[in-house]
Amino acid sequence: MLFNTIDFVIFFVFVLAIIVIIKNRTYQHLFLLIASYFFFYYTSNYLIVLLIISTLLDYYVAKEIWNSKSKSKKKLLLIISLAGNLGLLGFFKYADFAILQFNILGQNMNFGGDIPFFNMALPIGISFYTFQTIGYTIDVYRGKLEPSKSIKEFALFIAFFPQLVAGPIVRAKDFLPQLREKIDDSKTGVKLRQIVLNNVHLKLGITMMVFGFLKKMFFADNIAPMVNMAFDNPIGLESFTVILSTIAFGIQVYGDFSGYSDIAIGAALILGFKLPINFNKPFFATSPADFWRRWHISLSNWVRDYLFLPIVYRNIGSNAQLIFGSMITFLLLGFWHGAGWNFIFFGLIHGIYVTIEVVISKKIPKARNNPFFKRRFGKILAILGTQYLVFLAFIAFRVEDFDSMIYMISKYIFLDFAVSETITFISINKFPMFLIFSFMILNYLSYRSKNLQKKISETNSWVWFIFLVGTISLIIFFYDGRPDDFIYFRF
C-alpha cells in the first residue's frame, strides 16, 4: 500500500477512528498489529509469511539467549538468528544476482548450460525489518536489552506499519518502552494506559506528512521525467547535461526517500509514537562522513553499531583496521541497497571518501579544526566540495550499465564545456528545472530555520490551515493520477 494513494489515506483515517473508539491500550496495540499485518498483506500478499517467520525466530531466540547461562549456547543462538534472517534476505534479494554471476563465469569458462533464475518477487521492506530483528537480538545478546515481554509487543515493534516498508530502522530500546509507558492526557492531566490523540502531536504529525507528500509527489515525481530522459540513455550527453541530471537525481531520491520518512514519522507521531529522525539537511554536509551522519541516519547508525565497531573494536587505533573496517562497512552498505554491481560501486566510492577523510584526520589532526573551515567562506567551500563528491556517487547509484556509468562519471569529472545540447535539454525540461531551483531555495530556508516543520505546526490555526490547503492544492494540481513507487521500496 503506497503512502501516496487514496487507499492509504482511507486506511490511515480508519485506523485513527478505531484507535479513538478503543479505550484500552492493550486492545489498541492488538488492533495496530492487525492493521500493520493488513497493510503489509495488501501489498505483498503471501510474502507476509516471511515477516512472521523473522518475528517468531527472533522473539524465541532472544528469550533463550537471555535465559541461557552458557556463553557458547548464546553464540550458537545468535548465529541461528543471523543465519535465519540473513538467509531469507540473501535468498530473496540476492539469489538471482548470484546465479547471474555464476552463469557469466560459466560462459567465460565454457562450462555449458546456464542455471535458471528463481525470478522471485522481492518482499517489500525485508531489508528494513530484517535489520530491526537482527539489531534486537544482538542487543539482547550483548546484555543491553531485556527481551520483549510478549509476542504481541515484539510483533508490533517489527511490523508497525508507518515505518515497516522503508524505515526509519527503529531500535527496540527506543520503541518498546513507548508501548509500556503511561501517557499524559492533556485535557485531564491524568496518566492513562491508552493511546490518545494529542493536539500538539496531531498538528506536527499532519504537518510532517504534508511535507512528505510535497517532497514526493510535487518535487520527486515531477523531476523524475528529466532524470529518466538523461539516465536511460546517457551515452553522448554533454558534461553539463550529465551534471544537471545528476543534481536532479540527487534531489529526486532525497525528496522521494526523505518524503517517505516524513510521512512515516508524522503518521507514527499522530498515533503517539516517536520514530528517529532519518534525514538532517544532508545537502549541507561539510564532509563525506558528515553526509552519512545526515543521510539515512537510522541505517548509518545501524551499520556503525552492528558492523563497523565490531570489526575495529580490538584495534580501534590502528590505521589499517580503520581502513579495512570502513571499506567493508561501506561495501556492504552499498550492497544492502540492491543486488547489482552499481550499488557495490556506490558503496566503494563512499568508502574511499570516508576512509581518506579518516586517515587525513588521524595524520593531520589540525585539518579537522582548521579555522578556515569554521568561517563562512571555508564552510561554503566544504559544503560544495562534499556535494560534488556525493552527487558523483549518485551516478553509480542510478546507472546499472557499467559502460554508461563510466561515461557519465568521466563527463562529470572531465568537462567538455559543450552547451548546445544542454540548452535543448533545459528547454525540454523547464518545469523540472524550475522545481530544482525551487527546492534549493526551500531547502536553504529550511536549513536556516532549523526546524521548519515544527515552526509551521506551532503557528495559529488559521495560518496552519491555509498552509495545509495551499500545499495540498499544489500537490493535487500537479499530480498526474499515477502514483509512483517510492525508490527505497526496491531495497
C-alpha positions as CSV (number, residue, x, y, z in Angstrom):
1,M,0.0,0.0,0.0
2,L,1.7,3.2,-1.2
3,F,1.6,6.2,1.1
4,N,0.9,8.4,-2.0
5,T,-2.5,6.8,-2.8
6,I,-6.1,7.4,-1.6
7,D,-6.0,3.8,-0.3
8,F,-3.5,4.7,2.4
9,V,-5.4,7.9,3.3
10,I,-8.6,5.9,3.8
11,F,-6.7,3.2,5.7
12,F,-5.0,5.7,8.0
13,V,-8.2,7.6,8.8
14,F,-9.9,4.3,9.6
15,V,-7.0,3.3,11.9
16,L,-7.2,6.6,13.7
17,A,-11.0,6.3,14.1
18,I,-10.7,2.8,15.6
19,I,-7.9,3.9,17.9
20,V,-10.1,6.7,19.2
21,I,-13.0,4.4,19.8
22,I,-11.0,1.7,21.6
23,K,-10.1,2.9,25.1
24,N,-8.0,0.1,26.4
25,R,-4.4,0.3,25.2
26,T,-3.9,-3.5,25.1
27,Y,-6.6,-3.7,22.5
28,Q,-5.3,-0.6,20.8
29,H,-1.9,-2.3,20.3
30,L,-3.6,-5.5,19.2
31,F,-5.6,-3.5,16.6
32,L,-2.4,-1.7,15.4
33,L,-0.7,-5.1,15.0
34,I,-3.6,-6.4,12.9
35,A,-3.7,-3.2,10.9
36,S,0.0,-3.4,10.3
37,Y,-0.3,-7.0,9.0
38,F,-3.1,-6.0,6.8
39,F,-1.0,-3.1,5.5
40,F,1.8,-5.5,4.6
41,Y,-0.5,-8.2,3.2
42,Y,-2.3,-5.6,1.0
43,T,1.0,-5.1,-0.9
44,S,2.9,-8.3,-0.5
45,N,0.2,-11.0,-0.2
46,Y,1.7,-14.3,0.9
47,L,5.1,-12.9,1.5
48,I,3.8,-11.8,4.9
49,V,4.9,-15.3,6.0
50,L,8.5,-14.1,5.8
51,L,7.8,-11.2,8.2
52,I,6.0,-13.6,10.6
53,I,8.9,-16.1,10.4
54,S,11.5,-13.5,11.3
55,T,9.3,-12.2,14.1
56,L,8.9,-15.7,15.7
57,L,12.5,-16.6,15.2
58,D,14.0,-13.6,17.0
59,Y,11.3,-13.5,19.7
60,Y,12.1,-17.0,20.9
61,V,15.8,-17.0,20.1
62,A,16.3,-13.7,22.1
63,K,14.4,-15.2,25.1
64,E,16.7,-18.3,25.0
65,I,19.8,-16.1,24.8
66,W,18.7,-14.0,27.8
67,N,17.9,-17.1,29.9
68,S,20.9,-19.1,28.9
69,K,24.0,-19.1,31.2
70,S,26.3,-20.7,28.7
71,K,28.3,-18.3,26.5
72,S,28.8,-20.9,23.8
73,K,25.0,-21.5,23.7
74,K,24.3,-17.8,23.5
75,K,26.7,-17.6,20.5
76,L,25.1,-20.5,18.8
77,L,21.6,-19.0,19.2
78,L,22.9,-15.7,17.9
79,I,24.3,-17.5,14.8
80,I,20.9,-19.2,14.3
81,S,19.2,-15.8,14.3
82,L,21.8,-14.3,11.9
83,A,21.7,-17.3,9.6
84,G,17.9,-17.3,9.6
85,N,17.4,-13.6,8.9
86,L,20.3,-13.1,6.6
87,G,19.5,-16.4,4.8
88,L,16.0,-15.2,4.0
89,L,17.2,-11.7,3.0
90,G,20.0,-13.2,0.9
91,F,17.8,-15.8,-0.9
92,F,15.0,-13.4,-1.8
93,K,17.1,-10.4,-2.6
94,Y,20.4,-11.7,-3.9
95,A,19.9,-15.3,-5.2
96,D,19.2,-14.2,-8.9
97,F,22.2,-11.8,-8.7
98,A,24.5,-14.7,-7.6
99,I,23.1,-17.0,-10.3
100,L,23.8,-14.4,-12.9
101,Q,27.4,-14.1,-11.8
102,F,27.8,-17.9,-11.9
103,N,26.3,-18.0,-15.4
104,I,28.6,-15.3,-16.6
105,L,31.6,-17.2,-15.1
106,G,30.4,-20.4,-16.7
107,Q,30.0,-18.8,-20.1
108,N,33.5,-17.3,-19.9
109,M,35.0,-20.7,-18.9
110,N,32.7,-22.8,-21.3
111,F,31.1,-24.8,-18.5
112,G,27.9,-25.3,-20.5
113,G,24.2,-24.6,-19.6
114,D,23.0,-21.7,-17.5
115,I,21.5,-22.1,-14.1
116,P,17.8,-21.0,-14.3
117,F,16.8,-17.9,-12.3
118,F,14.2,-18.0,-9.5
119,N,12.6,-14.8,-10.6
120,M,11.1,-14.2,-7.2
121,A,9.3,-11.1,-6.1
122,L,11.3,-9.1,-3.6
123,P,9.4,-8.9,-0.3
124,I,8.8,-5.2,0.3
125,G,10.6,-3.9,3.4
126,I,12.6,-7.1,4.0
127,S,15.9,-5.1,4.2
128,F,14.5,-2.9,6.9
129,Y,12.6,-5.3,9.1
130,T,15.5,-7.8,8.9
131,F,17.9,-5.2,10.3
132,Q,15.4,-4.4,13.1
133,T,15.1,-8.0,14.2
134,I,18.9,-8.6,14.0
135,G,19.6,-5.4,16.0
136,Y,17.1,-6.6,18.6
137,T,18.7,-10.0,19.0
138,I,22.3,-8.6,19.1
139,D,21.3,-6.1,21.8
140,V,19.8,-8.9,23.9
141,Y,23.0,-11.0,23.3
142,R,25.2,-8.1,24.4
143,G,23.1,-7.7,27.6
144,K,22.0,-4.2,26.7
145,L,18.3,-5.0,26.3
146,E,15.8,-7.3,28.1
147,P,13.8,-9.4,25.7
148,S,10.3,-8.3,24.9
149,K,7.6,-9.1,27.4
150,S,5.1,-10.6,24.9
151,I,5.0,-11.9,21.3
152,K,2.3,-9.2,20.6
153,E,4.6,-6.4,21.8
154,F,7.6,-7.7,19.8
155,A,5.4,-8.3,16.7
156,L,4.1,-4.7,16.8
157,F,7.7,-3.4,17.1
158,I,8.7,-5.3,13.9
159,A,5.5,-4.8,11.9
160,F,4.5,-1.2,12.9
161,F,3.1,0.0,9.6
162,P,4.3,3.6,9.3
163,Q,8.0,2.5,9.1
164,L,7.6,-1.1,8.1
165,V,8.3,-0.8,4.4
166,A,11.2,1.7,4.2
167,G,12.2,2.8,7.7
168,P,13.4,4.6,9.6
169,I,15.1,1.5,11.1
170,V,13.9,1.5,14.7
171,R,15.8,0.2,17.7
172,A,13.9,-1.9,20.2
173,K,15.4,0.0,23.1
174,D,13.7,3.2,21.7
175,F,10.3,1.6,20.6
176,L,9.4,-1.0,23.2
177,P,9.4,1.5,26.2
178,Q,6.8,3.5,24.2
179,L,4.5,0.6,24.2
180,R,4.7,0.4,28.0
181,E,4.8,4.0,29.2
182,K,1.8,5.8,30.6
183,I,0.6,8.8,28.6
184,D,-0.4,12.1,29.9
185,D,-3.9,13.2,28.9
186,S,-3.6,16.9,28.2
187,K,-7.3,17.5,29.0
188,T,-7.4,15.9,32.4
189,G,-3.8,15.8,33.5
190,V,-4.3,12.1,34.3
191,K,-1.9,9.4,33.2
192,L,-3.7,6.9,31.0
193,R,-2.8,3.4,29.9
194,Q,-4.1,4.1,26.4
195,I,-3.2,5.9,23.1
196,V,-4.8,9.4,22.9
197,L,-4.7,11.8,20.1
198,N,-2.6,14.7,21.4
199,N,-3.3,18.0,19.7
200,V,0.3,19.1,19.5
201,H,1.4,15.8,18.1
202,L,-1.6,15.8,15.7
203,K,-0.6,19.2,14.2
204,L,3.1,18.4,13.9
205,G,2.3,14.9,12.6
206,I,0.0,16.2,9.9
207,T,2.5,18.9,9.0
208,M,5.3,16.4,8.6
209,M,3.0,14.1,6.5
210,V,2.1,17.1,4.2
211,F,5.8,18.0,3.8
212,G,6.5,14.3,2.9
213,F,3.8,14.3,0.3
214,L,5.1,17.6,-1.1
215,K,8.6,16.2,-1.4
216,K,7.5,13.0,-3.0
217,M,4.5,13.9,-5.2
218,F,5.4,17.5,-6.1
219,F,9.2,17.5,-6.3
220,A,10.5,14.0,-6.7
221,D,7.8,12.7,-9.1
222,N,7.8,15.7,-11.3
223,I,11.6,15.8,-11.5
224,A,11.7,12.1,-12.4
225,P,11.0,12.5,-16.2
226,M,14.0,14.7,-16.6
227,V,16.2,12.2,-14.7
228,N,14.9,9.3,-16.8
229,M,15.5,11.2,-20.0
230,A,19.2,11.5,-19.2
231,F,19.9,8.3,-17.3
232,D,18.0,5.9,-19.5
233,N,20.3,6.7,-22.5
234,P,23.3,8.7,-21.2
235,I,25.9,7.9,-23.9
236,G,26.6,11.0,-25.9
237,L,25.4,13.5,-23.3
238,E,27.4,16.7,-22.7
239,S,29.1,17.3,-19.4
240,F,26.7,20.0,-18.2
241,T,23.7,17.8,-19.1
242,V,25.3,15.0,-17.0
243,I,25.8,17.4,-14.1
244,L,22.3,18.8,-14.3
245,S,20.7,15.4,-14.5
246,T,22.8,14.1,-11.6
247,I,21.8,17.0,-9.4
248,A,18.2,16.3,-10.5
249,F,18.5,12.7,-9.5
250,G,20.1,13.6,-6.1
251,I,17.1,15.9,-5.4
252,Q,14.7,13.3,-6.7
253,V,16.0,10.5,-4.4
254,Y,16.2,12.8,-1.5
255,G,12.6,14.1,-2.0
256,D,11.4,10.5,-2.5
257,F,13.1,8.9,0.5
258,S,13.0,11.8,3.0
259,G,9.4,12.3,1.9
260,Y,8.6,8.7,2.9
261,S,10.4,9.2,6.2
262,D,8.5,12.4,6.9
263,I,5.2,10.6,6.3
264,A,6.2,7.6,8.4
265,I,7.4,9.8,11.3
266,G,4.4,12.0,11.1
267,A,1.9,9.1,11.0
268,A,3.6,7.5,13.9
269,L,3.6,10.7,15.9
270,I,-0.2,11.1,15.4
271,L,-0.6,7.6,16.8
272,G,1.6,8.6,19.8
273,F,4.9,7.0,18.8
274,K,8.2,8.8,18.2
275,L,10.4,7.4,15.5
276,P,14.0,8.5,15.0
277,I,14.9,11.3,12.5
278,N,16.2,9.9,9.3
279,F,17.5,13.0,7.4
280,N,19.1,16.1,8.7
281,K,19.8,18.5,5.9
282,P,22.3,16.3,4.1
283,F,23.0,18.8,1.3
284,F,24.6,21.0,3.9
285,A,27.1,18.3,5.0
286,T,30.7,19.6,5.2
287,S,32.4,16.2,4.6
288,P,31.6,12.7,3.4
289,A,31.4,11.4,7.0
290,D,29.2,14.3,7.9
291,F,27.0,13.4,4.9
292,W,26.4,9.9,6.4
293,R,25.6,11.4,9.7
294,R,22.8,13.3,8.0
295,W,21.6,10.9,5.2
296,H,19.6,7.8,6.1
297,I,20.7,8.3,9.7
298,S,19.0,5.2,11.0
299,L,20.9,2.9,8.6
300,S,24.2,4.8,9.1
301,N,23.9,4.3,12.8
302,W,22.9,0.7,12.4
303,V,25.9,-0.3,10.3
304,R,28.2,1.8,12.7
305,D,27.0,0.0,15.8
306,Y,26.5,-3.6,14.5
307,L,29.1,-3.8,11.7
308,F,31.9,-1.2,11.8
309,L,32.6,-1.0,15.5
310,P,32.6,-4.9,15.9
311,I,35.2,-5.0,13.1
312,V,37.5,-2.4,14.6
313,Y,36.9,-2.6,18.3
314,R,40.1,-4.7,19.1
315,N,42.4,-2.3,17.2
316,I,40.5,0.9,17.0
317,G,43.7,2.9,17.0
318,S,45.1,1.0,14.0
319,N,45.0,2.8,10.7
320,A,44.9,-0.5,8.8
321,Q,42.0,-1.7,10.9
322,L,40.1,1.6,10.4
323,I,40.6,1.5,6.7
324,F,39.6,-2.2,6.4
325,G,36.5,-1.6,8.7
326,S,35.4,1.5,6.7
327,M,35.8,-0.2,3.3
328,I,34.0,-3.4,4.3
329,T,31.2,-1.4,6.0
330,F,30.6,0.8,3.0
331,L,30.8,-2.0,0.5
332,L,28.1,-3.9,2.5
333,L,26.1,-0.7,2.9
334,G,26.2,-0.2,-0.8
335,F,25.2,-3.9,-1.5
336,W,22.4,-3.6,1.1
337,H,20.8,-1.1,-1.3
338,G,20.4,-3.6,-4.1
339,A,21.6,-6.7,-5.9
340,G,23.8,-5.0,-8.5
341,W,27.4,-4.1,-9.1
342,N,26.4,-0.4,-9.4
343,F,25.4,-0.5,-5.7
344,I,28.7,-2.1,-4.8
345,F,30.5,0.7,-6.7
346,F,28.3,3.2,-4.9
347,G,29.4,1.8,-1.5
348,L,33.0,1.6,-2.7
349,I,33.1,5.2,-3.7
350,H,31.7,6.4,-0.4
351,G,34.1,4.0,1.4
352,I,37.0,5.7,-0.3
353,Y,35.7,9.1,0.6
354,V,35.3,8.4,4.2
355,T,38.5,6.3,4.5
356,I,40.5,9.2,3.1
357,E,38.8,11.6,5.5
358,V,39.5,9.4,8.5
359,V,43.2,8.9,7.5
360,I,43.7,12.7,7.0
361,S,42.1,13.4,10.3
362,K,44.4,11.0,12.1
363,K,47.6,12.0,10.2
364,I,46.8,15.8,10.3
365,P,44.6,16.4,13.4
366,K,44.7,20.2,12.8
367,A,42.9,19.8,9.4
368,R,39.6,18.9,11.1
369,N,39.5,22.0,13.2
370,N,41.2,24.4,10.8
371,P,39.8,27.9,11.5
372,F,39.4,28.5,7.7
373,F,36.6,25.9,7.6
374,K,34.9,27.5,10.6
375,R,34.4,30.7,8.7
376,R,31.6,31.2,6.2
377,F,33.7,31.1,3.0
378,G,35.5,28.0,4.2
379,K,32.3,26.3,5.2
380,I,30.7,27.1,1.9
381,L,33.7,25.5,0.1
382,A,33.5,22.4,2.3
383,I,29.8,22.1,1.5
384,L,30.2,22.5,-2.2
385,G,33.2,20.1,-2.3
386,T,31.3,17.5,-0.3
387,Q,28.2,17.8,-2.6
388,Y,30.3,17.5,-5.7
389,L,31.6,14.1,-4.4
390,V,28.2,13.0,-3.1
391,F,26.5,13.6,-6.5
392,L,29.3,11.9,-8.3
393,A,28.5,8.7,-6.3
394,F,24.8,9.1,-7.1
395,I,25.7,8.3,-10.7
396,A,26.7,4.8,-9.6
397,F,23.5,4.5,-7.5
398,R,21.3,5.2,-10.5
399,V,23.1,3.7,-13.6
400,E,23.2,-0.1,-13.8
401,D,25.1,-0.4,-17.1
402,F,28.8,-0.3,-16.5
403,D,29.7,1.5,-19.8
404,S,27.1,4.1,-19.2
405,M,28.3,4.6,-15.6
406,I,31.9,5.1,-16.7
407,Y,30.8,7.5,-19.5
408,M,28.7,9.7,-17.1
409,I,31.4,9.7,-14.4
410,S,34.1,10.7,-16.9
411,K,31.8,13.5,-18.3
412,Y,31.1,14.6,-14.7
413,I,34.8,14.9,-13.8
414,F,36.3,16.0,-17.1
415,L,34.2,18.8,-18.5
416,D,33.8,19.1,-22.3
417,F,32.3,22.7,-22.0
418,A,29.8,21.9,-24.8
419,V,26.5,23.6,-24.2
420,S,24.3,23.3,-27.4
421,E,22.5,20.0,-26.4
422,T,22.4,21.1,-22.7
423,I,20.4,24.2,-23.7
424,T,18.0,21.9,-25.6
425,F,17.8,19.6,-22.6
426,I,16.9,22.5,-20.3
427,S,14.3,23.9,-22.7
428,I,12.6,20.5,-22.8
429,N,12.6,20.2,-19.0
430,K,11.6,23.7,-18.0
431,F,9.3,22.6,-15.2
432,P,11.7,20.1,-13.6
433,M,14.4,22.8,-13.8
434,F,12.0,25.2,-12.0
435,L,11.4,22.6,-9.4
436,I,15.2,22.1,-8.9
437,F,15.8,25.7,-8.2
438,S,12.6,26.0,-6.0
439,F,13.8,23.0,-4.0
440,M,17.2,24.6,-3.5
441,I,15.6,27.8,-2.2
442,L,13.2,25.9,0.1
443,N,16.0,23.6,1.3
444,Y,18.1,26.7,2.2
445,L,15.2,28.3,4.1
446,S,14.6,25.0,6.0
447,Y,18.3,24.9,6.9
448,R,18.2,28.5,8.2
449,S,15.0,27.9,10.2
450,K,16.4,24.8,11.9
451,N,13.0,23.1,12.2
452,L,10.6,24.5,9.7
453,Q,8.0,21.8,10.1
454,K,7.8,22.3,13.9
455,K,7.5,26.1,13.4
456,I,4.7,25.8,10.9
457,S,2.8,23.4,13.2
458,E,3.1,25.9,16.1
459,T,1.5,28.8,14.1
460,N,-2.1,29.8,14.8
461,S,-4.8,27.5,13.5
462,W,-5.8,29.8,10.6
463,V,-2.2,30.2,9.3
464,W,-1.6,26.4,9.7
465,F,-4.9,25.6,7.9
466,I,-4.0,27.9,5.0
467,F,-0.6,26.3,4.7
468,L,-2.3,22.8,4.5
469,V,-4.8,23.8,1.9
470,G,-2.3,25.6,-0.2
471,T,0.3,22.8,-0.1
472,I,-2.3,20.0,-0.7
473,S,-3.8,22.0,-3.6
474,L,-0.3,22.4,-5.1
475,I,0.3,18.6,-4.8
476,I,-3.1,17.7,-6.4
477,F,-2.8,20.2,-9.2
478,F,0.5,18.7,-10.4
479,Y,-0.4,15.1,-9.7
480,D,-0.8,13.0,-12.9
481,G,-3.0,10.4,-11.3
482,R,-0.4,7.6,-11.5
483,P,1.2,7.0,-8.1
484,D,4.9,6.3,-8.5
485,D,6.6,3.7,-6.2
486,F,8.9,5.1,-3.6
487,I,12.5,4.4,-4.8
488,Y,13.5,2.7,-1.5
489,F,10.7,0.1,-1.8
490,R,13.1,-1.7,-4.2
491,F,15.6,-2.1,-1.4
